Amino acid sequence: MSAIQFRVHHAAAGSSARRGAIQTPHGAIDTPAFVTVGTQAAVKGVTPQELHEAGAQALLANTYHLYLRPGPQLVAELGGLHRFMAWDGPLMTDSGGYQVFSLGFGLEHGIGKLVGMFPDETDPSAASGGLRTGSPRQPRIGQRPRLTRVDDQGVTFTSHIDGSRHRLTPELSIEIQEQLGADIILAFDEPTSPLHDEAYTVEALERTHSWAVRCLEARSRDGQALFGIVQGGAFREPRKRSADFIAALPFDGFAIGGSLGRSKRDMERVLEWSVPLLPAEAPRHMLGIGEPEDLFACVARGIDTFDCVAPTRHARHGIVYTAGGKLNLQQPRHRDSDLPVEAGCPCYTCQHFSRAYIHHLFRAQELLAYTLTSVHNLQAILGLMARIRTAIERGELEALQADVLEAYRSHRPDALPWAAANADS
């Protein structure tokens, strides 16, 4: 019997969007939901209490990082990940596959979760001083990553902390995640880059399928749900083949990962090929996606949960979400502004501090800047997800998407703050 139960309460007309809930051993996740990333068992600069107050339902921690430091055995000895990080809600852990990829082809190709993930796209925040997108290097023929070596049995990699060498296999990934004790864990996979050709993508796909079977065979702990991961890059037939293969295995849920192509339209096609082949009764997770326009696109195509570092990573660069577009609070124009980050936003930051004060914190390199901007960004994204859930129930998702994205892209000042209407109906 699965450690989680998933129920769809309402299916939208005219799209594949659905409103539901995932019941886990540590509480329910109302879906569609944004899962906040706490890579090293912490959301940078934000306490668990602040996360609860912002509306966070679930967190995701990273197997690779916790394996290297402090080690899964220590976490287990101290009562498991929930107790270790003082988070009493649902927890997910990813398999470590993405981090191994980022040390290898991700580094070689210049691909990151925010920088260059879609090589043909320009980050809209860049125009207002946001994160630089950059142009990823084109791989040389025969190029292999420097810090990882992948074979059919697993991956050998160099630690980014001390240069030590390690070996990660599907069996070890599951063992680590069982020691950590999250409610939902992910199968070990090999993500690919949008710069990989179809031949290498298929090669990695075959490994991912073999590793998925090995992950299922390695399970030994009750009370955890295991999600399989669909790979295949932005190539139609490999994606469909992967979705068919992974869907036929006894996973508790399914995730879509790896390269989503060179553009947002490629990502949408990947979902259109993959999602219809996954069991409707199981939850579907989208790895590494969290920008507002992408959330709408993925929800409409049947995704139930997301994880992404974008809200907190943007925050640490002074980039804040508002319903009327992104702001860069490090820009000089905010030096003497007595305005809150967003008028009408109920978050702690907007209720107590001005843009001028946060600008000062960044200039003075005070760590409080990271906390205040992260609290706002998380409440904004989590509030938007709550509005999306309500809109699905009311049959108003398409109208909400049109209104929210028009205001966001055109910097419309009269837009309703996302977090001001964050109560589910």
C-alpha positions in Angstrom: 0.0 0.0 0.0 1.3 3.5 -0.9 2.5 5.8 1.9 0.5 8.6 0.3 -3.1 8.9 -1.0 -4.0 11.2 -3.8 -7.5 12.4 -4.5 -8.7 14.7 -7.4 -11.5 16.9 -6.1 -12.1 18.9 -9.2 -11.1 18.6 -12.9 -11.1 21.8 -14.9 -13.1 22.0 -18.1 -11.1 22.9 -21.2 -7.7 21.9 -19.8 -6.0 19.1 -17.9 -5.8 21.2 -14.7 -7.0 19.5 -11.6 -7.5 20.4 -7.9 -6.7 17.7 -5.4 -4.8 16.7 -2.3 -1.9 14.4 -1.5 -2.2 12.9 2.0 1.3 12.1 3.4 2.4 10.8 6.8 3.1 14.4 7.9 0.0 16.1 6.6 -1.8 17.0 3.4 -0.6 18.9 0.4 -3.4 20.8 -1.4 -2.7 20.7 -5.1 -1.6 22.2 -7.4 1.2 23.2 -5.0 4.6 24.8 -5.0 7.1 22.8 -3.0 9.7 25.2 -1.4 13.3 24.1 -1.9 15.5 23.7 1.2 18.5 22.1 -0.4 20.7 21.5 2.6 17.8 20.9 5.0 17.2 24.7 5.2 15.5 27.3 3.1 18.2 29.9 3.0 17.6 32.7 5.5 14.0 31.6 6.4 12.9 29.8 9.5 10.3 26.9 9.6 7.9 29.2 11.4 8.3 31.9 8.7 7.7 29.2 6.1 4.5 28.2 7.8 3.3 31.8 8.0 4.1 32.3 4.3 1.8 29.4 3.4 4.4 26.7 2.6 2.9 23.2 2.6 5.9 21.1 1.8 9.6 21.3 1.4 12.2 19.5 -0.7 15.7 18.8 0.4 18.6 17.4 -1.6 20.1 13.9 -1.3 23.5 14.8 -2.9 24.2 17.7 -0.5 23.0 15.9 2.6 25.0 12.8 1.7 28.2 14.9 1.6 27.3 17.0 4.6 26.4 16.2 7.4 25.8 12.6 6.2 22.5 10.6 6.2 23.6 8.4 9.1 23.9 11.4 11.4 20.5 12.7 10.3 19.0 9.3 11.0 20.7 9.1 14.4 19.2 12.6 15.3 15.7 11.5 14.5 15.4 11.9 10.8 15.1 14.9 8.5 11.8 16.2 9.9 13.2 16.5 13.4 16.7 17.5 12.2 15.4 20.6 10.4 12.3 21.1 12.7 9.8 20.9 9.9 6.6 19.1 10.8 5.0 19.1 7.4 5.5 17.0 4.3 9.0 16.6 3.0 10.4 15.4 -0.3 14.0 14.5 -1.2 15.3 14.4 -4.8 17.7 11.7 -5.8 20.9 13.6 -6.3 20.8 13.0 -10.0 20.4 16.7 -10.9 23.4 17.7 -8.8 25.6 15.0 -10.3 24.4 16.3 -13.7 25.2 19.9 -12.7 28.8 18.8 -11.9 29.1 17.2 -15.2 27.3 18.2 -18.4 25.5 21.0 -16.6 28.8 22.6 -15.9 30.3 21.8 -19.3 27.3 23.1 -21.2 26.6 26.1 -18.9 23.2 24.9 -18.0 21.5 25.7 -14.7 18.1 25.9 -13.1 17.9 29.6 -13.8 20.9 30.4 -15.9 20.6 28.9 -19.4 18.0 26.3 -18.6 16.1 27.4 -21.8 19.0 28.5 -24.0 16.6 30.2 -26.5 14.9 32.3 -23.8 15.9 35.6 -22.3 15.2 35.9 -18.5 12.7 38.7 -18.3 14.3 39.9 -15.0 17.5 40.6 -16.9 16.1 43.8 -18.4 15.5 45.2 -14.9 18.8 44.1 -13.4 17.8 40.4 -12.7 19.9 37.3 -13.1 22.0 37.0 -16.1 20.8 34.4 -18.6 24.0 34.1 -20.6 24.8 32.0 -23.6 25.8 28.4 -22.8 28.9 27.1 -24.4 28.4 24.7 -27.3 29.8 21.3 -26.4 32.7 19.9 -28.4 32.2 16.6 -30.2 33.1 13.8 -27.9 33.2 16.2 -24.9 32.8 14.5 -21.5 32.3 16.2 -18.2 35.3 16.8 -16.0 33.8 16.2 -12.5 31.6 13.1 -13.2 31.9 9.8 -14.9 28.6 8.0 -15.8 28.3 4.3 -16.5 25.5 1.8 -16.6 25.9 1.0 -12.9 26.0 4.5 -11.5 28.0 7.8 -11.3 31.5 8.6 -9.9 31.8 12.2 -9.0 34.1 14.7 -7.4 32.7 16.5 -4.3 32.3 20.2 -4.8 33.2 20.6 -1.1 36.6 19.0 -0.7 37.5 17.3 -4.0 37.0 13.8 -2.7 35.7 11.1 -5.0 32.4 9.4 -4.5 30.2 6.7 -6.1 26.4 7.1 -6.3 24.2 4.3 -7.5 20.4 3.9 -7.6 20.7 1.6 -4.6 22.8 4.1 -2.6 20.5 6.9 -3.5 17.5 5.0 -2.1 19.4 4.0 1.0 20.4 7.6 1.7 16.8 8.8 1.2 15.5 6.1 3.4 17.9 7.2 6.1 16.8 10.8 5.7 13.2 9.8 6.0 11.2 12.2 3.8 7.6 11.4 3.0 8.2 11.4 -0.8 11.5 10.3 -2.4 12.6 10.2 -6.0 14.2 7.6 -8.2 17.8 8.1 -9.3 18.0 9.2 -12.9 20.4 10.8 -15.4 19.1 14.2 -16.6 20.3 15.5 -19.9 21.1 19.0 -21.3 19.1 20.9 -23.9 22.4 20.8 -25.9 22.6 17.0 -26.0 21.6 15.3 -29.2 18.9 12.6 -29.5 21.5 9.8 -29.5 23.0 10.7 -26.1 19.5 11.5 -24.7 18.3 8.0 -25.6 21.5 6.5 -24.1 20.8 8.3 -20.8 17.1 7.4 -21.0 18.0 3.7 -21.1 20.1 4.1 -18.0 17.3 6.0 -16.3 14.9 3.2 -17.0 17.3 0.5 -15.7 18.0 2.6 -12.6 14.2 3.1 -12.0 13.8 -0.7 -11.8 16.8 -0.9 -9.5 15.4 1.8 -7.2 12.1 0.0 -6.8 14.0 -3.3 -6.0 16.1 -1.4 -3.5 13.2 -0.1 -1.4 13.2 -1.4 2.2 11.4 1.2 4.3 7.6 1.6 4.8 6.0 5.0 5.1 7.7 6.6 2.1 6.3 7.1 -1.4 8.7 6.7 -4.3 8.2 8.7 -7.5 9.6 7.6 -10.9 11.1 10.2 -13.3 10.2 10.6 -17.0 13.2 11.6 -19.1 13.8 11.9 -22.9 14.8 15.5 -23.4 12.7 17.5 -25.9 12.5 14.6 -28.3 8.9 13.3 -28.9 9.4 9.6 -29.2 12.0 9.2 -26.4 9.6 11.2 -24.1 6.6 9.1 -25.0 8.6 5.9 -24.6 9.9 7.0 -21.2 6.4 8.0 -20.0 5.1 4.6 -21.1 7.9 2.7 -19.4 7.9 4.6 -16.1 4.1 4.6 -16.0 4.0 0.8 -16.2 6.2 0.5 -13.0 4.7 0.4 -9.5 5.7 3.9 -8.5 3.5 6.0 -6.1 3.8 9.1 -8.3 5.6 10.5 -11.2 7.9 13.3 -12.0 9.0 15.0 -15.2 12.6 16.0 -15.3 15.7 16.5 -17.3 16.0 18.8 -20.3 12.8 20.5 -21.2 14.2 21.9 -24.5 15.5 25.2 -25.6 12.4 27.2 -25.0 9.2 27.4 -23.0 7.2 26.1 -26.0 9.5 23.1 -26.0 8.6 22.6 -22.3 4.9 22.7 -23.1 5.3 20.1 -25.8 7.2 17.8 -23.4 4.2 18.0 -21.1 1.7 17.4 -23.9 3.6 14.3 -24.9 4.2 12.9 -21.4 1.4 13.7 -19.1 -1.4 11.9 -20.9 0.5 8.7 -20.7 0.8 8.9 -16.9 -1.8 7.3 -14.6 -4.5 9.8 -13.8 -4.9 8.5 -10.3 -1.3 9.3 -9.3 0.3 12.7 -8.5 2.5 14.4 -11.1 5.5 16.5 -10.1 7.5 18.9 -12.2 11.2 19.2 -11.4 12.9 22.7 -11.3 10.0 24.9 -12.6 8.7 27.8 -10.6 8.3 31.1 -12.6 4.7 32.4 -12.6 4.1 32.0 -16.3 5.5 28.4 -16.2 3.3 27.5 -13.2 0.2 28.4 -15.2 1.4 26.5 -18.3 2.2 23.4 -16.3 -1.0 23.4 -14.2 -3.1 23.6 -17.4 -1.3 20.5 -18.7 -2.0 18.4 -15.6 0.9 19.0 -13.2 0.1 18.8 -9.5 3.3 19.8 -7.7 6.4 21.8 -8.5 9.8 22.6 -6.9 12.2 25.4 -7.8 14.9 27.5 -6.2 13.7 30.6 -8.2 11.8 32.5 -5.4 14.6 32.4 -2.9 17.5 32.6 -5.4 15.9 35.7 -7.0 15.4 37.1 -3.5 19.1 36.8 -2.6 19.9 38.9 -5.7 17.4 41.6 -4.6 14.8 40.5 -7.2 11.2 40.5 -5.8 8.0 39.3 -7.3 5.0 41.7 -7.5 1.8 41.2 -9.3 2.8 44.1 -11.5 6.2 42.6 -12.4 9.6 42.0 -10.9 11.5 44.7 -9.0 15.2 44.8 -8.4 15.5 46.4 -4.9 19.3 46.9 -5.4 18.7 49.6 -8.0 19.4 53.2 -6.9 15.8 54.3 -7.6 14.7 52.5 -4.4 17.3 54.2 -2.2 14.8 56.7 -0.7 11.5 54.9 -1.4 9.1 54.7 1.6 6.9 52.3 -0.3 6.6 48.6 0.8 7.8 46.0 -1.7 4.1 45.6 -2.7 1.2 47.7 -1.4 -1.6 45.4 -0.1 0.7 42.4 0.4 0.1 40.8 3.8 3.6 39.3 4.2 5.7 40.3 7.2 8.2 42.2 5.0 5.6 44.4 3.3 3.8 45.1 6.6 6.9 46.4 8.4 9.6 47.5 6.0 10.2 50.0 3.1 12.0 49.4 -0.2 14.6 52.0 1.1 15.4 49.9 4.1 15.8 46.7 2.1 17.9 48.5 -0.4 20.1 49.7 2.5 20.4 46.1 3.8 21.7 44.9 0.4 24.1 47.8 0.2 25.4 47.1 3.7 25.5 43.4 3.0 23.2 42.6 5.9 21.9 39.1 5.9 18.4 40.3 6.9 18.0 41.4 3.3 17.9 37.8 2.2 15.3 36.9 4.8 13.0 39.8 4.0 13.0 39.4 0.3 12.7 35.6 0.5 9.7 35.8 2.9 8.0 38.1 0.4 8.8 36.0 -2.7 7.6 32.8 -1.1 4.4 34.3 0.1 3.8 35.8 -3.4 4.3 32.5 -5.2 2.5 30.4 -2.6 -0.4 32.9 -2.7 -0.5 32.7 -6.4 -0.8 28.9 -6.2 -3.7 29.3 -3.7 -5.5 31.6 -6.2 -4.8 29.0 -9.0 -6.4 26.3 -6.8 -9.5 28.4 -6.2 -9.7 29.3 -9.9 -9.7 25.7 -10.9 -12.6 25.0 -8.5 -14.6 27.9 -9.9 -13.9 27.2 -13.5 -11.9 30.5 -13.8 -8.4 29.3 -14.4 -8.1 30.7 -18.0 -9.4 34.1 -16.9 -7.0 34.2 -13.9 -4.1 33.3 -16.1 -4.9 36.1 -18.6 -5.3 38.7 -15.9 -2.3 37.7 -13.8 0.2 37.4 -16.7 -1.0 40.5 -18.5 -0.4 42.6 -15.3 2.9 40.8 -14.6 4.3 41.3 -18.1 3.1 44.8 -18.5 4.0 46.1 -15.0 0.5 47.1 -14.4 0.4 49.0 -11.0 -3.2 48.2 -10.1 -2.7 44.4 -10.0 -4.0 42.6 -7.0 -1.1 41.2 -5.0 -1.0 37.4 -5.4 -0.7 36.8 -1.6 -3.6 39.1 -0.8 -6.1 36.5 -1.9 -4.4 33.3 -0.7 -7.2 31.6 1.0 -8.5 28.4 -0.7 -12.2 28.2 -1.0 
